[in-house]
Every structure is written in structure tokens, then in C-alpha cells.
Amino acid sequence: MSRATPVPTTPRARRLPLAGALRLGRPSAIWFKPALSVVASVAPPNLLLLALGRLDLAMYTMAGSLCALYAHNRPYAARARVLAWVVLGMVGGLAVALTTASLTSGAVVLVTVGAVLAAVQKVLCDATRVGPPGNVVLTFISSASLFVPQTLAQLPGHLALALAAGAWAWLVGMAPGLLRPHGPERRATAQALDAAAAYAATHGADDGHPRSRAAAAAAIQAAWQALLTSGDPAARRALEHLVVRAEVALAAPADTDPELLRTWSRDLCGSGPIPEFHEPRDADELLGVDAELAVPARPLWTRLGPLAPLAVRTALGCALAGYASLALGVGRPYWALVTAASLYQANLTLTWSRGVQRVVGNILGVLLFAAVAPLAHLGQPALVLCCLAFNFGAEALIGRNYWLGTVCVTPMALLITEFNHYQAPGQLITERVIDTLVGALVGFLVAVVVTDRRSADRVEHALAAVERARERTARLSAGPAAPAALEQARRALAAALADLRAAVDAASGEWWQRALPQERVVRAEQAGHRTLAATVRQLGLRGAREDVRP
């Protein structure tokens, strides 16, 4: 008789990685797109202000311009909405910050408002899954704006500058769609095919490659999410057939030709037409996609509850970091506040890794600033050009590791402070290093104290959701269910399995807590994957395997 793994009540600590936090990853397939986009978004407003002799207003246009960093992985129909919300969120945070700055100069009040804003921005970005760079850019702009001298009369003009630059950033973000209107969906589908090919190449040997199936399943799930937000039904349908082929590879890896999947992936990454082939089964397996499109989106408020510990961590950590900076009497307290805000991830282990990355990147970044400062001080045109170069470098490198991108972000942020007037490099460097260390230390200590005690509970809930979804799918498979209903149940099970893996990964990196039911998780994932494979075959996808064989 099987038993669930016992769940001890004694909390246990986990080792925090060091070297692994600095390991470089592979560059993103589209690393150059956000890098070029941010330059195209930032350059015109800054050069126009330079020509007008009002570079002191660049802080406000930068707020809108930096919105071009977001939503590069979204289909253009969804990107238009996300970018619009990011611009509104950026301008809204800026409005709160500037209004507060115009009403009070009390540093403690300003830090407190900045900490609350940081927590709100963190929770909303995580709940909406807006994607990188997340809340950090929003928090940087709003926190820095709190300490800019301001009057209420200046507020409308400064917000108008930010909104105008944000509108330009929206256009920059949407412009690639004129050349490749389905680029994001094609890339997501290509990544699903590549991940499925990697799994198929192992012939399903999960024992030797324990993460390959999970990675393929996650890539397929991400592809479906991209296709569900695509605005072109015809292109979406053609790409759906390819994602189905990736699912077939997951269900029958031994009968799949990985090279054919990789060929399709390469074709998708090019500019040619979407690969087509004869479909033997009509589109029964895709009816569930249409059914899912008709389901209303999950309300935002239902996703906010689990993020409460993260909100408390962010608000308390940012506030205490800012207060500590004020107590030391050095630097700009918003630097310490932003450092703390940038640390908080899904669990303590990831927060620790981000702290290590932030400190290493900032220290190297101030050294780079010391080397570049003489060149930047040759004149305001040189200052603007150096900032643009660092903008490009930050986005080109940050995908490989956060610390590498921060090496460019740090001198860029320091140069922005000199748009009003040049400052002594030695003082800027000293203040930035101290505030970075204060923000990282205080922020991490708060993360240790404010632990997410409910992370293990979320694993239990995710396990229950997987079991319910699997039972429903199995029940429909055993009866005369319509293909659309069965396909919708299968996709719900796939989503539940993806949520379970995410919950386990998040809880596994948390600090003092009870042990996770690893045995139950493994059994649930194995049973869920077997049910998915059986359902794929029942829907007729077994016949489609002929399309992925040589």
C-alpha cells in the first residue's frame, strides 16, 4: 500500500549558492531587439532636449522611453495592450512620486512612499506576469523622482513629457510588426519544437534527463499561451498544428524524428512562410483552443492573495534600506531603496542570487563609470551618447546574467544624475557603492525574516489541482466525450502540471519551512504525463505521428 511522503513539521535551512549565481547563460535569440528598441526609444527625446538646451528634463522623458523594454515576447495584438498598460503604470507611478515631492521634502516620508510604491509595482507586475524587466524600471523611475525638486505647477508639463515619450515607446515596440507580424508567435512555436526535439532525442529516457521533459512541457505551454493572444486566426491555426506536433513528440518520443522538428523550427525563425503539411485528422485536437479562447480571463484580484508575503518583503525591505541610507548620511536613499526592490524574487534562494548579482554588477559598473566619466564630461552630447551606449549594452547583456547587464545599468544611472550638472566622480562612486551594499544587506535580511510560510501550502493546492484535472481528463477519455471537451480538459491538465512545477520550484528555494512532499509530486507528474499521452493518442494524434517520422 502506497503512502504519501511524511511531511515533517521541523523547518530546515537550505544552502545559498554563490558561484552559480554568476554563471553566464546563453544569449536570448532576440537579444538585439530590446537593445535596439530602447536606443530607438530613448535617443529622439534626449537628442531633442539636447538641441533645446533642456537636458534637465530628460528624467521625465526617460520614464516614458524605458517602457520600450517590455513585452518583446508577446504577439503584437497582446503587446499593444501590455505596452499601453505599462506606459499608464509608469506615468501613474511618476505622478504619485512627483506629487509627493511637491508636497513635502521630508526624507523619511519620501522613502516611505517610495517603499509602498515599490511593493505595489512588484505585486502588480508579478500578478499580471508582465515579464522582464518587471518592476525594477518602474521602481527606479518613481523612487528617483521622489527626490527631484518639484512644484505642483510643474506637474502637468512633466507628466506630459513622460506620456509623450511613452507613446513614442509604444510605437517603437509595435514597429517590428510591420515587417514580421507573427514574429513572437513563430519564435514561441520554434522554441517548443526545439525543446520537444531535445526530449525526443533522448527517446523519453527521463531517468537520464530528468529536466528535459519538464523543459519541453514548459516551452509547449508557453507557445500555447502566445498563440492564445495572437491576433491573426489564420496564422494562429497554422502554428497550432506545429505545437501539436511538439505535443506528439512528448507523447511518443521514440516515434519522432527530432531533426524534422528542428527543421521546422529553423524555418519558423526565418522570414519564409509557416511550414505546412497535410493534416490527417481535421482539427479535432484544436477545438479545445477555440473553447479556451471563449473562457473569460481569470480576475486579477484572485492572483494577488498569494503575493502578500512578497508585498510585505518589498515594502519593509525598501523602507528599511532607505532609512538606513538616511541614517548613514550618504548618497541618495533611493539607490538603496531600488537595490532592495530589485532583490525580491519568488523565494529566498533566488533573492540571495539576485543580491549577489546586484552587488557584483554594481561594483564593476562603478569602475566602468570611473573609466568613462572623463569622456562623458567632454560635453552634453558625449554624455547623451554614453548613456545610449550603456542602454544598448545593458539590454544586450542582461539576458546572459543579471549581473552582466547591471555592469552597464550602473554607469548609465550615474550618468543620468549628471544631466542637470556634472558631479565629482569619486563622490558618486563612493555613495553608489555604500548605498548598494546597504540596500542589498538590509533587503536580504528582511527577506530572511519575512519568509513565505505558505509556499508549501501552494504546492499542496497545486497537487490537488493536478489530481482533479487528471481525474476529469481520464473520466472524459473513458466516455463518449466530444473532442472539444476532451481537448479542453487535456490542456487544463497540462496547465495544472506547469503550475505544479512552478510552485515546487518556488517552494524549493524558500528558507525555513517544512519539507515538501517530493514523492507525491513525482507520482502526480508521472501520472499526469501518462494521462496526457493517452489523451493525445485518443484524440487521434497517434495517426499524426506519421508526419513527424522520416
SEPAVO-659712 format. One record per residue (C-alpha): x, y, z. Coordinates in steps of 0.05 Angstrom, whole numbers, plus 5000, padded with zeros to 4 digits. Layout:
<atoms>
XYZ ...
</atoms>
This chain:
<atoms>
500050005000 503050674979 503651245026 504951985016 511652225037 511452445110 511553195120 515853375180 514053995218 521254175235 523654725188 530154625152 535055115122 537955085052 544755255026 545255904988 549155874922 554756344905 558556144842 552255904807 549156604815 554656894770 554556354716 553256624647 547556344605 546456334531 544256984499 536957054481 535156914409 532657634403 537657984449 538758534399 531358724394 530359024464 537259324459 535659684394 528659854416 530960214478 536060614438 530860794386 526061004442 530961394485 535161744431 530062214397 527262534461 534262614491 537262904428 531363374421 532263614493 539663684480 538264124419 533464554460 538464624517 533664284566 537163634582 534963744654 528163484632 530962814609 528762474673 521562544652 522362314580 526661734603 520661494644 516561404582 522261174537 524260594581 517360284571 520260024505 523859494546 517359104558 513258574522 518258354469 515957634474 508557804465 504657744400 503258444373 495858434390 497558294463 503758734461 499559344443 495359244506 501259084552 505459664529 499560134538 498559894609 506059954623 506060674599 500060834641 503160484701 509660854692 506261534686 501761364745 507661194790 511261824766 505162244782 504861974853 512262094863 512362794835 506062994873 509162744938 515663104922 511863754911 508163694977 513763505024 521363485028 521563025088 526362475070 523061955116 516262085084 519262045014 522661385029 516261105059 512261304997 517661004953 517460344991 509860294985 510260454911 515559924902 511259394936 505159574893 509259564829 512458894848 505758554863 502258824801 507958624755 508257924784 500657834785 499958054712 506257684691 508458284651 515257974642 522258274644 524658774666 518858734715 518059244769 525359464773 524960004719 518360274746 521260304816 527660634793 523861204759 518661314814 523861274871 528761744836 523062234821 521262284894 527862654907 527463134848 525463844869 518363954844 512464424848 505164274833 505264774776 510764384741 507063724747 502563744684 508363914638 513063384666 507662844662 506063054591 513362954573 513262254602 506662084567 509262344500 515661934507 511461334528 507261404465 513661414423 516060784461 509460454444 510560594370 517760334374 515359694408 509959584355 514159774294 517459084282 510458814269 510359174203 515958714178 514458064216 507258104242 507557404271 514757414297 513357294371 508556714359 513456394309 519256444359 515056134415 512955564370 520155464347 522555424419 517154904433 519454494373 526754544395 525154334466 520853754442 526453534394 531453534451 526853094492 525352634432 532852554421 533152214489 527551734467 523851924530 529351704577 527252144636 531951784683 537952044645 534952724630 530252904689 529153614666 528453524591 521153324592 519353884641 523054384598 519454144535 512654164571 514054874595 516155104525 509854804495 505555134548 508955804534 507555704459 500255584473 499856204516 502956614460 498156324408 492156464453 493857204450 495257224375 491057694334 491257314268 486756694268 489756414203 496956454226 495056204294 491755584266 497955424223 502455494284 497755094327 498854484282 506354544295 505454594370 501153974366 507053634333 511253834392 506053514438 506252884396 513752854407 512452894482 507352334478 511351884432 518652094432 521251424405 516951514342 519152234329 524552494283 527953044322 531353324260 524753454227 522453854287 528854244285 527954374211 521054664224 523955084280 529355374234 524055524181 519955904233 525856314255 526956544183 522557014143 519456484098 512356214102 509955784161 511455054146 505154684122 503453944116 497353504106 493353414168 490152724174 485152884228 481253524213 482353974273 479153604330 485253684373 484854434364 477554524382 479654594455 483755204437 477555554410 473855354472 479355634516 479256294478 471956364496 473256284571 473656954609 480457144637 481756994710 480457634751 486757994774 484758024847 484857254851 492357264836 494157794888 492957384951 498956914945 503457514933 502157825001 508757575033 512557854973 509058524981 510858555055 518058365040 518658904987 515359465027 519159325091 525759175057 525659805014 523460245072 528859995120 534260035066 532260755052 532160925126 539060605136 541861025079 538961655111 541861465178 548761385148 548062065116 551061865050 548661834979 541661834953 536961394993 533161184931 539260804907 538860364969 531360304961 531860094888 537359584905 532759264957 526859264908 531058924855 532758334900 525958034914 524457414873 519856814882 523756524940 529656664986 534756274945 533156674883 533257314924 540157144950 542657004879 539757674855 543258024913 549957724895 548857914822 546758624840 552858754885 557858464836 554858824777 554459494813 561659464837 564159304768 559459834740 562260394783 569260204760 566860254688 563760934704 570361174732 573660984666 568261314623 566961944664 572662354632 569762214563 562662364584 564763024615 567363284549 560463574537 553063424539 552963084470 558262604496 554162494559 547962314518 551761854471 555061484530 548161384561 545461094496 551360624491 550160374561 542760294547 544459844489 549659454529 545159334588 539559024546 544458634502 547858314562 542658244617 539557624585 546057244598 546057424672 543257984712 550058204739 552858274669 547358744649 548059134714 555259294695 552259754642 546059964681 550160254738 554360764697 548160934657 544361114722 550261514747 550761904682 543362064684 544462424750 549262884713 544163134662 543063744707 550463864723 556863484726 558863184794 565262934825 566162204801 569461994866 563562214908 558461884862 562361234863 563061224938 555761374950 553360864900 557660304929 555460455000 548060504981 548559864941 551559485000 546459775048 540659615002 542958904989 544558745062 538259045092 533858775036 536458075043 535858075119 528558285112 527457705063 530357225115 525657495169 519457545126 519156835099 513656565055 510556065102 505055885052 509555654995 508854925017 501255025022 501155254950 504754614930 499154224964 493854634927 497454534861 497853784874 490353764887 489054164823 493253664783 489553074812 482753384797 484853564726 487652864714 481352524741 476952964697 481152824636 481152074650 473652074660 472352434595 477151964559 473251364584 466551624560 463651884495 466252594506 466353104449 473353234422 472953964443 471353794515 476853274518 481853734487 480054284536 480853804594 487553584567 490054304562 487554444632 491553854658 497754094621 496954794652 495954484721 502354084713 506154714693 503355074754 505354504799 512554514773 512755274783 510055204854 515154664872 520955064843 518855674882 517855304948 524354904940 528355544945 524755825006 528155875074 525855555139 519755125123 517054425127 519553905077 515853855011 512053224991 517053054936 514652344927 507452564916 509853094867 513652584826 507852094826 502952654806 507352894750 508452184723 501052024726 499252684694 504152584637 501651884624 494452144622 496552694574 499952194528 493951724529 489252314514 493652554457 493151864426 485651814437 484552484403 487652194341 494652474347 497551784342 495951804268 499552464263 506052144285 507051954213 508052684199 514052724246 517452094224 522652054167 
</atoms>
